[in-house]
Amino acid sequence: MQEPKSRSAGSYFRTKSVEQSILDTEEPEHGLRKTLSAFDLTVFGVGAIIGTGIFVLTGAVARNTAGPATALAFVAAGVVCGLAAICYAEFASTVPVAGSAYTFSYATLGELTAWTIGWDLILEFALGTAVVAVGWSGYVRSLMDNVGWHLPDEWSGPDVAEGFGFDLLAFLLVLLLTAILTIGVKLSARLTAIVVAIKVTVVLIVIIAGSFFIVVDNWDPFIPEATPSAEVSGLNAPLVQLMFGYEPSSFGVQGIFTAAAVVFFAFIGFDIVATTAEETRNPQRDMPRGILGSLFICTLLYVAVSIVVTGMQRYDQLSVDAPLADAFKDTGHPWYAGAISFGAAVGLTTVCMILLLGQTRVFFAMSRDGLLPRFFSRTHPHYATPYRSTILLGVIIAIIAGFTSITELATLVNIGTLFAFLLVAIGVIVLRRTRPDLPRGFRTPWVPLLPIASVCASLWLMINLPAETWVRFGGWMIAGFVIYFLYSRSHSRMHPPNL
């Protein structure tokens, strides 16, 4: 393989061949054990996707933005994710290597782009894990309060305590999940299967039981009349408003698309399936099934839940904090509300674990390539897991979760994911032109039209996020570039000896 022989601009876009990426997985001390099946991947996907979004966002979006048409907002967001999922499926079956969008970008768009997306994914998964852990802690404290157990405010997190606050439950959850992932991904898959079964059962209870309490008049009007959104300015305004003078609206047809940018958070997780490609027994066949299957199942459940809940209770009366549970309370069925709260707490456990799994696999892949210290890419001699990076990241994220207050930071997870979607779609087009000879277990149809549609859809949702989110995201990216030019570029395994 020829490398650039000078510090030219081209050296920043050196690619790592697909063959070399696959060959690296065969190194005894830097390879992962292949144990996952299509069922495991689908369970991982469903376990990651169904969480905060379906249990919390439904009420806020229906009440403030879309009304009963929230179901259509979930469909719109699902379509955006579906376009990206098809692109992910081709890459994951063609380049079955840990790292997801990072690895795909390295094989197509070059090292600098790969570093950019890897650094982006580290932020996305770390922040997502911490935020979900804090959300889980809140549900558990609520359940504890119901039985008379009260955790002191100073150990309930900064959102509860007036002075010093540390979220002990969130901290302990991340440490426990770190231990599980260190022991083995197959163990985590079995645990996830059990928890996902409980979570899906609770969702089905909402759909089936709630359908008996639907009042058809609550759906009238299904698409409420459009009204101007609350006036926002400066960095709090969506980027699209600052760029084009576009004014987002609540309700109406435009409200559906505005809502889609919000409920997109509910779909984050299916892309994590791609991070486990290296640990899949038959990635060419099972990766597309796991990615597309989990997304399809969750989209159906989201649409059904939103239709039922807005039928049970009028959209402008839905709770923002716990819309599903409170809808049953409103109809005089508190037992169902308790079961839903339990399901939410259990469900967030798997979301947190799978986000942490994705984080460790991206970090592992970057370390194995030399962009991060190679020390962290050694796998455990018995468990064959990247235990060093798992323990490091687990401890750091546990501390972050202990001190995290849930604010607009969740939008950083959205923009990071959409950026990854965008680059993967571009990568499909590039790899089709540069390596048409590669065997592909799954082929994205209508290339380049479908990937271009995925790029446009992702960009549209990105510019609907607040400008402040773009500023924070830019700051993180600048820090990443500094690390790349000071360390990663010269330590890369693709680095030519004479540079």
N, C-alpha and C positions, 0 to 999 in steps of 0.2 A: 504493500500500500504506500503510495507516494505522499509525502508531506510537504507543506510549504517550506522553503528554505530561507525565508527572510521574515522580518517583522512587517510584512505587508498587510493591508486590510484583509486580504484573503485568509490570513492565518487565524483571524477571529471567527471565521465561518468554516473551519475544517470540520468535516463530519466524521463520525465513527460508523464504519460499515455495519450493516445488519449482521453480517457473518461474524465480525469481531465481537459485537455485542452478545451474540449467542455463545461464542467461544468462551467469553469471560465467565459465563455461568457455570462452566465445567471445572473451574479452579476449585480444588478440594477445600481450601480455607475461606473461599469467598462465594460459595454457591449455596443455594437454598434447596430444601427438600421438596420434591414434587408430591403433594398429597391431596390436592383439591380437585373436586369433581365439578360438573356443571351445576349440580344441586347446591354444593357448598357456595359456589360463586353467586347463584341466585339468592341464596339466604343472606350472604354478605351484603348484596345490593339492597334487598328489602330491609335488612337490619339497619343499614346506614341511612336509607332514605326516609323511612317512616319514623318520625320523631317530633321535634319541636314544631315543624311546619303544620302537620295535620292536627296536633293537639292544641296549638296556640294561634297560629296565623289565620286560621279560618275565620275566627270571630272578628279580629281586627280588620281584615280586608273586607269582609261582608258589611260590617258596620260603617266603615269610613270611605270605601272606594268603589265597590262593585255590587253590593246588595246580593240578591240570590244568584246573579250572574257570576258570582265567585267561581262557580263550577266551570264557566267558560274561561276564566282567568287561569285556572289550573290546566285546562286543555291547552291554552296558548303557551304557557310555560313548559308544559309537557312536550309540545311540538318542538320548541327551541332545544330542549334537552334531547329529544329524539333525533334531531338532525345531527347533533354532536355525538350521540351514542352510536349512530351508524358509522361515523368516522372513527370513533374509538375502537369499534369492533374490528374494522379492517386492520388498524395498526396493532391491536393486541394479539390478533391471530397471526400477523406477519412478523412482529418483533416481540416474541414471548419472553420479555426480560423485565425484571423489576424496575419500577420508576415511572410507569405511566407516561404522561405527557412529556416529562423530562427526557426519557429514553427515546421516545418517538421523535422529538425535536432534534436530538443529537444525531439521529440517523438521516435527517432530511434537511434541516435548516441551519445546522452548524453548532459549534461549541458555545459561542456567546449566547445564542438564542436559547440553547438547552440550559445553560446556567441561569439565564433570566427566568425561565419558566420553573426550573427547580427551586430557585430562591422564592419565587412566587408561591409555589405549592407548600413550601415549608411554613410560610406565613399563614396560608389558608388552613392547613390541617392543624397547626398548633393552636391558632386562635379558635378554630371551630371546636377542637377538643375541649379547650378551657371553658368556652361559653356553654357548651352542652353540659359539661360537668356541673357548672354552677346552676343551670336550669334543673338538672336532676336533683341537686341538693335541695332546691326550693320545694320540689314535689315531695321529697322524703320528709322534710321538716313539716310539711303540711299534714302528711299522714301520721307522723309522730304526735303532732298536736291533737289530732283527732282521738288518740288513745291516751292523752294526758302526759305525754313525754315532751318536755320542752328543752331545747338546746339553748344554752346561754347566748345572748346576743353577740358577745364578742367572738364566739366560735361559729356564727351564722353568716359571716361575710360582711363586706363593706356596705352592702345594700341595706342591711338590717341594723348593724351597730352604729351608734352615734359617734363614737371615737374610733379606737382601733378595732378592726374587724377582720377575722381570718375565717374563710369557709373551710372548716375542718372536714366536712363530709365530702366536698368536692375534691379536696386534697387526697383523702384516703381512697376515694374511688379511682382516681388516676393511678395511684401507686398499685392498687390491686390489679387493675387491668394491665399495667406494665408487667407485673409478675406473670400473669396469664400468657401474655404475648411472648414473654421470654421463654417460657416452658415449651411453647409450640403453637404454630398457626392452626394445626388440626384440632388441638384442644379448644382453641378460641372459636373454631368453626362449629364444634359440637355445642359449646355453650351458647353461641349465637343462635343456632338452630332452635334450641329450647326457648330462649328468650323471644325470638321472632315468632314462634308459635303462640306464645302468650300474647304478644303485642297484636298480631293479626287477629286473634280471637276477640280481643277487646274492640278492635276496629269493626269487626263483623257484628259484634253486639250492638255497637252504635248504629250501624246500617240497618240491621234486621229489626231490633227492638224499636229504634227510633222511627222506622217507617210506619209503625202503628199509631204514632202520636203526631203525624203530619197534619197540618191544617192548610189546605190548598190556598186559602186566601193570603197566607203569609208569603206566597210567591208572586203576589200581585202588587206592584209591577215586577216582572222578572228582571228587567233592566231599568232601574230607576232613572228618572230624568237627570241629565247632566247638570252639574253645578260647579262653579270654579273652586279649585282647591284652596285651602288656606294660603294666604300670601306668604311667600318665603323669598328671601333675598340673600345676596352674598354667597358664602361657601355652603350655606344650608340648602340652597336651591339646587335642583337637578341640573347636571351639566348641560342637558339639552336646552334648558331654559336660558342659560347664560350664552350658549352658542347661537341659538336661532330665535330667541325670544318666544319660544314655545311655552304655552301655559298648560301644565297638566290639569286635568279635571277629575273630579270625583263623580262616579256613576256615569251613566251613558255608555256608549260604545268605547269612547276613549278611556273611560274609567276601567274597563276590562283590561286594556293593555297596560295601564298604569299599575293595576293590581298584579298583573303578571310579573312585573319587575320585582314586586315584593314577595309573592309566593314562590318565586324561583328558588328562594332559600330552602323551601320544603323539598326540593328535588336533589339538592346537593348530596352526593353519596354514591351514585351509580358509577361515577368515574373512578372511585376508589377500587372497584372491582379490577380495573386494568392494572393497578399496582401489584396485584398478586399473580400476574401472568406467568412469572418464572416458577411459581409454586403449584401450577396447574398441570395435571397429568397429561391432558390432551388440549393444549391451549388453542390450536387451530379450530377445533370443533366447539369446545366448551366456553371459550371467552365470549364469542358473539351471543351464545345462549344466555350466559349469565348477565351480561350487560343489558341486552335488549329485553330479556325476560323480566328482570327485576324492575326496570323502568316501566314496562307495560303494566305489570301487576299494580304498582304503586299509583300510577296515573288513574287507573280504574277505581281504586279505593279512595283516592282523593276526591274525585268527581262525585262518587256516590255519597261520601260523608258530607261534602258541602251542600249537596242537594237536600239530604235528609235534615241536617241541622238548620238550614234556612227555612225548611218546611215546618220544623218543630217550633221554632221561635222566630218572630219577625226580625228581620236583619238589623233594624236600628235599635233593637233591644238586646242583641247578643252580647255576652261578656267578652271582654278583650283578653283577660288573663287565662280563663279556663272555659272556653265557649262550649265544648262538648259536655263536660260535666254539669255546667250551670244550666244548659238547655234541658237536661233531664230533671234537675232540681226544679226548674220552672214548671215542668209538667207534673210535678208531684211524685217523682221517682228517685229519691236520694240514693237508693241502693246502687242503681246504675252509675250514679255520679261517683260513688266511692270506688267502684270497679274500674271506671275510666281513669281516675287519678292513679290507681295502682298500676294500670297498664301503661300510663304515661311515664311513671317512674321507672318501670321495668324496661320500657322501650328505649328510653334515653340512655340506658346502660350500654346497649349494643351500638347505638350511634356513636357514643364516646369511644368505645373500644375500636370500632372500625375506622374512625377518623385517626386514632392513634396508630393503628396498623398502617394506614396509608402514609402517614408522616414518616414512620420508621423505614418504610420501603423506599421512599424517595431519597431520604437521607443516606440510606445504605447504597443505593445505586450511584449517587454523586460521590460518595466516599470511595467506592470501588473504582471509579474512573479517575480518582486523584484530585477532583475538584474540591473535595473536603479531605481532611486527613485520612489516609488509608487505614489507620488504626481502628476506625469505627466500622470497617467493612468486613472484619473477621467474624465468622459465624461460630456458634457454640459447638464444641466437639461432639456433644451428645445430642442436643436438641436441634442443631442445624438452623438456628435462628440468629439474626443479627443482634445479639444480646447487648453488645456494648453501646450501639446507637440507641437501642430500645430503652436501656436503663438511663442513659444520659437524657434523652428527650422526655422520658416519662417523669423524671425528677423535676426537670425544668418546667414542664407543662403543669405538673401538680402544684408547684409553687405559684405559677401564674394563676391557676384556677383558684387558689386560696385567696388571692388578693384582687381577683377580677370583679369589676362591677359591670353588669351587662348594659351597654349603651349602644351608640351608633356603630361600635366596633364590629358588630355582626355584618354590617354592609361590606367590610373588607373581605369577608369570606366570599360574598357574592362576586365582587369584582375580580378576585383572584381566580375563581372558578371559571368565570366567563372568559377571562384572558387565556386560560388554558384551552378552553373549547375552541377559541379563535385560532390558536396556533396549531392545534391538532388538525383542524379542517384544512388549513393551508398546507400542512405537512402531507396530507393525503394526495393533494394535487401535485406537489413537488415529487414525492416518491413514485407516483405513477409515471412521471416523465423521466426521472433519473434512473429508476430501477424497474422497468416494466417486466423484467424477467423473474422477479421474486415470486415464489409460490405464496399465494394468499388463501388462507382458509376461509376468508369472507371478503367479498368485494363490495365496496360502497357503490351503489347504482348511480347512474346519471352524473358521473364525474366529467367536468368540474362543476356542473350546475348545483348539485346538492351541497357540496362543501362550500361553495360561494354563498348559498342561501344560509348555511349555518353561520358563516362569518358575519353576514349582515344581521341576522337575528341576534347573535351574541352582542354585536356592537350596539344595536338598538337598546337592549336591556342595560348595557354598561352606561350609556349616556343618560339613562333615566335615573341613575344613582346620583346622590348628592356630590357636588364639586369637592366638598371636604373629604369625601372618601378617596377621590382621585389624588388629592394633595397628600394624604397619609400613605396611599399606595405608592406614589412617586418617591416619597421619602424612604420607604423600605427598599425600593428598587435602586435608589442611589447608593444606599449602604451596601447593597449586593454588588454593584459594579465596582465599588472600592475594594471589596474583598476579592473579587475576581481578578482585577488587574494587579493587586499586591501579592496574592497568593495562588489562586486557583489556576491561572493561565500557565504559570511556570511549573506547577506541580502536576499538571494534567498528564495522564498516560499517553495522550496524543501529542504531547509537546516534543517537537523535534530536538535532538541533542545539541544542534548548533545554534539554537535560538537563545 
